[in-house]
Amino acid sequence: MQRTNQIIKSMIAFFEIPTNDFDKSVAFYQALFGEKLEVSQFGDEKMACLMKEGKSVCSISSAPSFPGFAPSNGGVLVYLQTKDLDASVKTALDNSATIVTPKTKIQVDDWGYFAIIADPVGNRIGLYGDK
């Protein structure tokens, strides 16, 4: 299973989390991950990027001119790895998130735990942790 887990982790190239309240969403994800996000603006699109090894892997994005690009509690569900799942869930709740699925053990040996939250603007986000 370790090889399969490594393949899955390497398949994500980049993803965007849509928002209709950019400042609120940026504050939420900065609190959740304990790091400052790099903010950019291109026309009416605003992006706040999560970086890994010097590369942007995710952005919190506001794009009013893109039809259908809005927060949603349906559709694709992205799981973000956390260092401490319990602490991340608490931080999410302290920053206006709600629990969709509480911390749950993944039924495959050594795959850890997950929880699903709804961020302050309504996106479902999975959180993953080894413990």
C-alpha positions, 0 to 999 in steps of 0.5 A: 500500500505504501507505493500506491499512497506515494502515487496518489500523493504525487498526482495533485499538480494544483487545485483552486478553492473558490471563494466569494469572500476573499479576505475571510477565506484567506484569513481562515486558511492562514489560521488553519495552516499557520502560515502566510499565503502569497496573495496576487491579483490578475485583473478581477481574479485574486489568488492566495497561494499555499506553497510547497517546496517553493511551488504553488500547489493550491490557491484560494481564488476569487474570480467573479468573471468566471461563470460557475466558479463559486464555493460549493458543498458538492463536487470534487473533494480535495484532502489537505495533509495536516501535521496534526489532524486534531489541532487542525480540526480545532483550528478550523472550528475556531475559525468559523468552519463546521464539521461535515464528517468528524475524525474517522480512521481510514480502514486501510492499514497505515493510511491514517485518519481524515475529517471533512469540514465546510470552510467559512464560505461553504466549500467542503475540504478534507483534512488528512493526518497520520494520527 
